[in-house]
Amino acid sequence: MKRGSLVGVLWVVAGLSLMAEPRVTQRSYGELAGGEQVAEFTLSNDKGMTVRIIEYGAIITELLVPDREGRVADVALGYDNLADYVAATPYFGAIVGRYGNRIGAGQFELDGTVYQLATNNEANHLHGGVKGFDKVVWKGEAVKRVGEAGVVMRYRSPDGEEGYPGSLEVAVTYTLDNENQLTVSYEAQTDKATHVNLTSHGYFNLRGQGRGSILDHELTLNAAFYTPVDAGLIPTGEIRTVAGTPFDFTRPTKIGSRIHAVDEQLQFGGGYDHNWVLDKSGGKRSFAARLYDPESGRQMEIFTDEPGIQFYAGNFLDGTLVGKEGMVYHYRYGLCLETQHFPDSPNKGHFPSTRLDPGEVYRTVTVHRFSVQ
C-alpha cells in the first residue's frame, strides 16, 4: 500500500473514532394523581437526532430530526407535560395494545369460547379498549449496545384485562443508531391462548409539529392491495387492488391529491384511515413506506416484518387539541403510519393470524429511517 493511501485510511479510521456512540439518559417526567412516578428516557446521537420516550403509555413524546439545512425540528405531535397525556389524547406517540386497531363488535371466539372485549369505538373495540396499553405505566430500563442506545419498556397485562384471555408479558425496545434509524422491537409471551397486535401510534408532520397540514407530504406505500371497510371501519374481508383508485400510493403521491375524491371508502373513513397489504416479496423485513416533505427535505422510510400498515390522515384532528409549544393541531396536521396485522383478524380466518399460544414468543420489528433530500 502506498504511503498516501495508508494516511487516507488512518484519517478515515480517526474520523470514525471521533463519532460518539449514541447516548441514553434518564430523568423524572412527572407524577400521576395516585403518586406513581413516570420517568423519561432521552436517546440522542451525533447526527442531530433526539428521541424522548416516557413510561406512561411508552409514549414517544419528542422526535427531533434535522432538515436539509441542518435545522432541527420536532416532527412528532404530542404534549409538553404528563397531565395533558392523561387528560385527553388520540393516542399521540403511544404503544397501543393488546390489539392495535379495531375488532368488530368487540368479540372473538378462541377454542370454542367467545370473549367479549371492552367496546370503546361505538360497538367496536379499538386500540386495546377503555384502558389500553397507551394508558398504563410501563417500567423502563436504559440499554446500550454497540452502535446504538435505547430503552426497553416492560408491562404485564393481567388475565382478563379489557376482556382478553391470558396474562401477557410485553417488552417494547426503542433503539437509536448513528444512521438516524429508530428501531421499535416488540416481544410478548402469554400463559393462555390470546390475540396480540402491537403497534406504535405516532403522529408525524415532517415539516414540524403544529406547522401546517400534511396534505403536501408525498407518500409511497409498498402495497398493491388494501382491505376495504364498512361504515364502522371494520374490514369487510375483501382484499382489493389499489389500481385505478385513490388508494394507489405505489408511486410517490401527494396525500392531498386525491383525498377528496368521490369514493365510498374515503367517505367511510373521512379520508384515509385504512390498512394496506404490504408486498412481502422482498423478504421478512422489507420496505413498507416512504414519507417525504418537499419543503424541509425530511424523509422517513419504514421497514417492517408486519404484513400491513394503517395510514391515517389525521381526519379527526379538529383544532380542539393544543400540543407542544402551544401549537394548535388543526385538521390533518399530522398523520399515522402504523405497522400491524390487519384489523379484525381474530374474526377473519383468511387474514394473517394474530393468535399467540403459551410457549410461543410474539416478535416483530419496525425501523424508521430518517434522512433528507
Salt bridges, closest charged atoms under 4 A:
GLU40 OE1 - ARG27 NE 2.62
ASP46 OD1 - ARG23 NH1 3.19
GLU62 OE2 - ARG52 NH1 2.97
ASP67 OD2 - ARG71 NE 3.05
ASP74 OD2 - LYS324 NZ 2.60
ASP111 OD2 - ARG355 NH2 2.91
ASP134 OD2 - LYS135 NZ 2.73
GLU141 OE1 - ARG154 NH1 3.05
GLU148 OE2 - ARG145 NH1 3.34
ASP159 OD2 - LYS192 NZ 3.13
GLU169 OE2 - ARG156 NE 3.48
GLU187 OE2 - ARG363 NE 3.32
GLU238 OE1 - ARG240 NH2 2.90
ASP293 OD1 - ARG207 NH2 3.54
GLU295 OE2 - ARG207 NE 3.67
GLU301 OE2 - ARG290 NH2 3.33
GLU301 OE1 - ARG369 NH1 3.98
GLU306 OE1 - HIS341 ND1 2.61
GLU325 OE1 - ARG211 NH2 3.89
GLU338 OE1 - HIS201 NE2 3.56
ASP344 OD2 - LYS348 NZ 2.53
ASP357 OD1 - ARG355 NE 2.99
